[in-house]
Amino acid sequence: KENIPRICLPVRTEHSSIEEILTSFIEAITDYYAWLCNEIHEGYGQNVNEAEEILEVYLHWRNE
């Protein structure tokens, strides 16, 4: 339990759009998943387009 990272995301809905809030969650969950899969290393960096792609898929699915 000591090595498990915690995800804490402050959310201010009056200053952020739903897309910005969801993007923050997606980025945090993506990093957490990379950590679980032991993909975090010195050169690790999140793909900026990845969160946007996931958000687009979610928003498209939600609107169907």
Phi and psi in degrees as a GROMACS rama.xvg file:
@    title "Ramachandran Plot"
@    xaxis  label "Phi"
@    yaxis  label "Psi"
@TYPE xy
-68.3192  -28.1767  GLU-2
-90.9393  -3.17568  ASN-3
-79.6486  122.442  ILE-4
-72.0578  150.132  PRO-5
-101.463  144.119  ARG-6
-109.441  116.139  ILE-7
-124.248  118.523  CYS-8
-122.169  113.012  LEU-9
-74.4158  136.865  PRO-10
-129.853  124.235  VAL-11
-118.174  98.4482  ARG-12
-66.4185  -25.2021  THR-13
-75.539  -15.1786  GLU-14
-114.091  -5.8654  HIS-15
-128.583  146.026  SER-16
-80.3538  164.122  SER-17
-61.3528  -35.8371  ILE-18
-64.3154  -40.3122  GLU-19
-66.0233  -40.8243  GLU-20
-65.608  -46.4622  ILE-21
-63.771  -38.073  LEU-22
-61.6852  -41.1266  THR-23
-61.3944  -43.6039  SER-24
-63.193  -44.5837  PHE-25
-60.7025  -44.6706  ILE-26
-62.4409  -43.0359  GLU-27
-65.7502  -43.4535  ALA-28
-67.5446  -37.9463  ILE-29
-62.7979  -43.9537  THR-30
-63.2198  -41.8612  ASP-31
-63.2322  -42.9319  TYR-32
-64.1333  -41.1171  TYR-33
-61.2469  -39.2735  ALA-34
-63.7988  -44.7191  TRP-35
-59.3001  -35.8924  LEU-36
-89.1576  9.71936  CYS-37
56.3351  38.4768  ASN-38
-98.2114  -3.36427  GLU-39
-80.9285  122.892  ILE-40
-144.672  -178.558  HIS-41
-57.5323  -38.1241  GLU-42
-91.1528  9.26303  GLY-43
-65.5632  134.766  TYR-44
-150.284  142.248  GLY-45
-77.3951  138.952  GLN-46
-73.1526  117.853  ASN-47
-60.1244  -37.0797  VAL-48
-74.2086  -20.7316  ASN-49
-61.2229  -46.9465  GLU-50
-63.9229  -39.8376  ALA-51
-64.349  -40.6176  GLU-52
-63.898  -44.2948  GLU-53
-62.8532  -42.8702  ILE-54
-62.9518  -42.7312  LEU-55
-61.4743  -42.3588  GLU-56
-63.2627  -44.3769  VAL-57
-62.187  -47.5478  TYR-58
-64.5262  -36.926  LEU-59
-65.7114  -44.7885  HIS-60
-61.8908  -41.863  TRP-61
-64.6831  -32.6599  ARG-62
-85.2675  -5.4599  ASN-63
